Amino acid sequence: MSLQANVPLKINGDLTAGEDMTIDCIFDGSIDLQGHHLTVTAKSKMQAAVSAASVTVHGHFDGQIEAEIVQMTSGAEVNATVITKKLMIQEGAQFTGAVNTERARAAHEVAKRRVEKRA
C-alpha cells in the first residue's frame, strides 16, 4: 500500500503530553498540554477542546481554547470559546466566538456559588 502525498493525516481522540507540540493535520478531539505550548500550523484543521499554557493558531480551529496566552496569526480562522489572560489577534486573522478572561471566569464562579446558596 502506498501513501499518497495529497491525503492529509487525520487524528481522532484525546491527546495529553508533557512537552510543546505542533499540530499539522486534521485533528478532532481534545489536547491537554498543561504548562506547554501548542502550535496549530496553517494547513491544520482542528475541532478540539485545548488546555495549554499558550496556544498559537495559524490555521483553522473550532472548539474551545483555555490557555494563559492565545495568539491568532494572520490567516488564522478561529471559531471558538477562548478562556485566557492574554489574547493577541493579528491583522488578517478571523475570529468568531466568546472571550473570557480568567477574571471574568472567576467572577462567574462566585456568582454561580451565590445563586446555589440561595436555592
Phi, psi and omega per residue, in radians:
M1 nan 2.268 3.132
S2 -1.798 2.565 3.132
L3 -1.606 2.151 3.136
Q4 -1.404 2.398 -3.088
A5 -1.168 -0.468 -3.073
N6 -1.563 -0.054 -3.132
V7 -1.581 2.003 -3.101
P8 -1.288 2.649 3.059
L9 -1.252 2.322 3.107
K10 -2.079 2.264 3.128
I11 -2.186 2.268 3.038
N12 -2.108 2.276 3.075
G13 2.571 -2.939 -3.121
D14 -1.942 2.292 -3.074
L15 -2.156 2.253 3.049
T16 -2.216 2.337 -3.139
A17 -2.541 2.713 3.127
G18 -1.884 0.604 3.119
E19 -2.735 2.934 3.083
D20 -1.101 2.598 -3.130
M21 -2.385 2.641 2.992
T22 -2.145 2.225 3.109
I23 -1.794 2.140 -3.140
D24 -2.331 1.095 -3.078
C25 -2.906 -3.018 2.971
I26 -1.616 2.157 -3.062
F27 -2.271 2.329 3.105
D28 -2.326 2.004 -3.141
G29 2.717 -2.451 3.118
S30 -2.321 2.637 3.121
I31 -2.307 2.228 3.110
D32 -2.111 1.907 -3.128
L33 -2.199 0.993 -3.093
Q34 -0.929 2.167 3.110
G35 1.409 0.142 -3.073
H36 -2.317 3.024 -3.038
H37 -1.847 2.406 3.036
L38 -1.992 2.278 3.029
T39 -2.004 2.255 3.078
V40 -1.871 1.973 -3.053
T41 -1.219 2.911 -3.086
A42 -1.089 -0.502 -3.116
K43 -1.561 -0.087 -3.079
S44 -1.367 2.642 2.991
K45 -2.299 2.042 -3.080
M46 -2.124 2.446 2.930
Q47 -2.233 1.784 -2.941
A48 -2.731 2.864 2.909
A49 -1.901 2.089 -3.042
V50 -2.084 2.367 3.013
S51 -2.248 2.088 -3.088
A52 -2.727 2.963 3.061
A53 -1.217 -0.726 3.099
S54 -2.604 2.641 -3.113
V55 -2.388 2.296 3.031
T56 -2.090 2.163 -3.118
V57 -1.951 2.115 3.046
H58 -1.858 -0.394 -3.039
G59 -1.910 -2.471 -3.073
H60 -1.797 2.247 -3.131
F61 -2.406 2.252 3.002
D62 -2.148 2.385 3.052
G63 2.407 -2.277 -3.115
Q64 -2.386 2.406 3.078
I65 -2.170 2.217 3.033
E66 -2.175 1.963 -3.083
A67 -2.758 2.766 3.070
E68 -1.097 -0.754 -3.098
I69 -2.289 2.276 3.070
V70 -2.200 2.243 3.130
Q71 -2.180 2.303 3.069
M72 -2.037 2.038 -3.061
T73 -1.561 2.937 3.107
S74 -0.970 2.251 -3.116
G75 1.693 -0.217 3.105
A76 -1.231 2.532 3.043
E77 -2.178 1.924 -3.053
V78 -2.161 2.209 3.055
N79 -2.202 1.633 -2.956
A80 -2.750 2.837 2.884
T81 -1.589 2.234 -3.086
V82 -2.089 2.193 3.064
I83 -2.009 1.978 -3.013
T84 -2.767 2.798 3.009
K85 -1.553 -0.585 -3.123
K86 -2.298 2.214 3.112
L87 -2.155 2.207 3.103
M88 -2.126 2.145 3.120
I89 -2.130 1.970 -3.140
Q90 -1.363 2.691 3.074
E91 -1.010 2.305 -3.132
G92 1.770 -0.210 3.064
A93 -1.431 2.593 3.084
Q94 -1.987 2.154 -3.127
F95 -2.258 2.242 3.024
T96 -2.266 2.219 3.111
G97 2.622 -2.992 -3.130
A98 -1.826 2.541 3.075
V99 -2.107 2.195 3.078
N100 -2.117 2.213 3.036
T101 -1.437 2.836 3.112
E102 -0.997 -0.645 3.136
R103 -1.095 -0.760 3.112
A104 -1.132 -0.682 3.122
R105 -1.124 -0.756 3.126
A106 -1.112 -0.721 3.118
A107 -1.107 -0.667 3.097
H108 -1.091 -0.760 3.139
E109 -1.108 -0.712 3.111
V110 -1.105 -0.806 3.137
A111 -1.102 -0.695 3.128
K112 -1.092 -0.755 3.129
R113 -1.153 -0.632 3.107
R114 -1.129 -0.724 3.114
V115 -1.125 -0.722 3.130
E116 -1.096 -0.662 3.141
K117 -1.168 -0.606 -3.133
R118 -1.244 -0.495 -3.060
A119 -1.314 nan nan
